[in-house]
Amino acid sequence: MDDRKAPWYYLLLLILAGESVFILPFVLARVFRPTVLQVFELDNLQLGLCFSVYGIVALVSYLFGGPIADKYPPRKLIAVALWMTALGGLLYATFPSYSVLKLLYGYWGFTTIFLFWAPMIKATRVWGGTTSQGKAFGFLDGGRGLVGALFGALGVLIFSLFITGEVSEVNISESRAAFRQVILVCSGIVVIVGLLVWIFMKLDTTVEETIVLKKIELAQVSAVLRLPSVWLLMVIILCAYVGYKITDVFSLYAQDVMLYDQVQSAQVGTFLLFVRPVIGVIIGVLADRTQTTYWLLISFVVAFFGAILFASGLVTASVSGLFFLSILIVAAGVYAARSLYFAVMQRGRIPLVLTGTAVGMISLIGYTPDIFAGPAMGYLLDNSPGLEGHRDVFLMMALFYLIGGIAAWYYFRLYRTTKEEAVKEK
């Protein structure tokens, strides 16, 4: 791997782009989940099925988009993906029917993955070089969390400014008018980020030549599939991503169990987003100073115990302090795992030049929660309203993190740093 890093602003642009592209399909629904259900007249299962349509299209996009990332420079692919995603925001702001909304999520599954996902991961590996993979991916995910939090805070501010009466008494027409402004402002910002990427996110020509393949051959794909790290990462990311998807329900938990209103529940979702950058930076620095594989394992253990705490039913309206403490525990584990699961690619001996192909293969399995997690959560929440449904959701999370923890432990044992390697790295 080339030790010449891209400049800092290159990583900053990656961070901006990395979260901006997911604002419309995911972040707004995470922060404003009760509002989204109201203004689009959906139940939890229907919203989950929208995410499933996204996931099905994304699954195909991962597979075919990965090799494209190994053939073309990241800058152009990422910028076009941002502009196409923002275009979908114009339709989103019209509050289309459920059928059209599912088609829109399918469109976003293409725009946010086919031209975007693998190029972003590959560009981050390039920035990290041989010694800073933990920092690269920790700063990427932490920075994305900060960008998402700022988008969330901006959205809550805009939404509250356009609500004229009492929040608890707002009707669907007023909610739509306010949320439309949130969507349009976010779409405009995504377009601007695309322009910044197109103009400024350039690599040195010699570096760019070393990370781009003129032709993708079947033998290269076969070589990637023979790596044990690729198969383990499929399981690790699948389990970790289930937990990340489940963080979507915290704002709904605040409303259903903690009895918060729409703005207060959105503030809980935004609070969670501000936790993510802190975790990303801390875990990135720790991982580079010791072993990324070790901290990946620890993150699964922490998230597992946080999920058990929610599944126990102890977190109720009478214990607000425990609610926020439990959120912090779950968030620490979930966001740490999310920051590190691609950071261990170098330790798993996955060649940089084949990063896009490897990411495509890994993501094909790893991100299947985009298909099943939403409907599963929706079914559990709608089938057992209130605390009981939320307990079932976190029990599901605990099960996945137990399985993911076992895979992370095996990855750690298989690719642990030897004494000779540790001396060489110092």
Secondary structure, 3 states (H helix, E strand, C coil): CCCCCCCHHHHHHHHHHHHHHHHHHHHHHHHCHHHHHHHCCCCHHHHHHHHHHHHHHHHHHHHHHHHHHHHCCHHHHHHHHHHHHHHHHHHHCCCCCHHHHHHHHHHHHHHCCCCCHHHHHHHHHHHHCCCCHHHHHHHHHHHHHHHHHHHHHHHHHHHHHCCCCCHHHCCHHHHHHHHHHHHHHHHHHHHHHHHHHHHHCCCCHHHHHHCCCCCCCHHHHHHHHCCHHHHHHHHHHHHHHHHHHHHHHHHHHHHHCCCCCHHHHHHHHHHHHHHHHHHHHHHHHHHHHCCHHHHHHHHHHHHHHHHHHHHCCCCCCCCHHHHHHHHHHHHHHHHHHHHHCCCCCCCCCCCHHHHHHHHHHHHHHHCCHHHHHHHHHHHHHHHCCCHHHHHHHHHHHHHHHHHHHHHHHHHHHHCCCCHHHHHHHC
